[in-house]
Every structure is written in C-alpha cells, then in structure tokens.
Amino acid sequence: MAFELPNLPYAHDALAAGGMSKETLEFHHDLHHNAYVTNGNKLIEGTEWADKSLEEIISGTYDASSVAQNGIFNNISQLWNHNQFWEMMGPSGRDMPGELEARIKDGFGSVEKMKTEFAAAGAGRSIRLWLVLAGG
C-alpha cells in the first residue's frame, strides 16, 4: 500500500494571519511533507512493511537503543507527524475545545503557561513537541 500526500484541509493562504505565509505552507506541505511520502514509500517497497499502516511501521521499526533511528522509522514517523500537524492547525479564530482547555489549565495552571513551557522545551531544537494525555 503506497502512502499519499493528503490534501490540506484549508487553502494554502489560510494560515497567513497566524504567521505562516502561502509560500511557506506550499514549501512545507507540497515539497517537504511530500518528500517523506516519496522516500517512505521507496524505503518500504518490497519489505515486510509494504502493506502495514503508518502506526504499525512506526512501532515496528522504532529502535529504543538507538538515538539515530533507521530511515524507514524516520520517514514514516515524519509522514505520520505531518499528517497530524496539518489537521491540528487551522485558520485563526478557531476555539480550543473546552475539555482540552480545562485539562491544560488543570495541568499547567493556564494555557499561556503551557505555551511558555512548550516554547522553552523546544527552544534551539528542530523538533515538534506534542501534548499527550497519558493513558488516552
């Protein structure tokens, strides 16, 4: 099963008000994300992973003993990551779901404090940070 680059759930210029220009979104989605799709498909072709889901490939190729993960894990996990990324982002004016806001406030004290802690944790790193509810 070959993976495909999903369409954006909004126009390329929809995030401009929030600081991501049309050109940046075109580059990041159409070229950068698509490279993970193309490379990931090439790496799994003809392997035991060719007919597996993204999640199965990620969990099956992750090497907890290695900081430098293998190419299949790197490409497929970034493909999954970007698929989530575009769905979670959206044009300005969208409200945060009430339950999520309540849990953030409960865990961090405020949404602003969570944003500050996330910015500090990611400073100087080329990574994405995820807020995850343990056990759910």
Rosetta blueprint (number, residue, H / E / L):
1 M L
2 A L
3 F L
4 E L
5 L L
6 P L
7 N L
8 L L
9 P L
10 Y L
11 A L
12 H L
13 D L
14 A L
15 L L
16 A H
17 A H
18 G H
19 G L
20 M L
21 S L
22 K H
23 E H
24 T H
25 L H
26 E H
27 F H
28 H H
29 H H
30 D H
31 L H
32 H H
33 H H
34 N H
35 A H
36 Y H
37 V H
38 T H
39 N H
40 G H
41 N H
42 K H
43 L H
44 I H
45 E L
46 G L
47 T L
48 E L
49 W L
50 A L
51 D L
52 K L
53 S L
54 L H
55 E H
56 E H
57 I H
58 I H
59 S H
60 G H
61 T H
62 Y L
63 D L
64 A L
65 S L
66 S L
67 V L
68 A L
69 Q L
70 N L
71 G H
72 I H
73 F H
74 N H
75 N H
76 I H
77 S H
78 Q H
79 L H
80 W H
81 N H
82 H H
83 N H
84 Q H
85 F H
86 W H
87 E H
88 M H
89 M L
90 G L
91 P L
92 S L
93 G L
94 R L
95 D L
96 M L
97 P L
98 G H
99 E H
100 L H
101 E H
102 A H
103 R H
104 I H
105 K H
106 D H
107 G H
108 F H
109 G L
110 S L
111 V H
112 E H
113 K H
114 M H
115 K H
116 T H
117 E H
118 F H
119 A H
120 A H
121 A H
122 G H
123 A L
124 G L
125 R L
126 S L
127 I L
128 R L
129 L L
130 W L
131 L L
132 V L
133 L L
134 A L
135 G L
136 G L
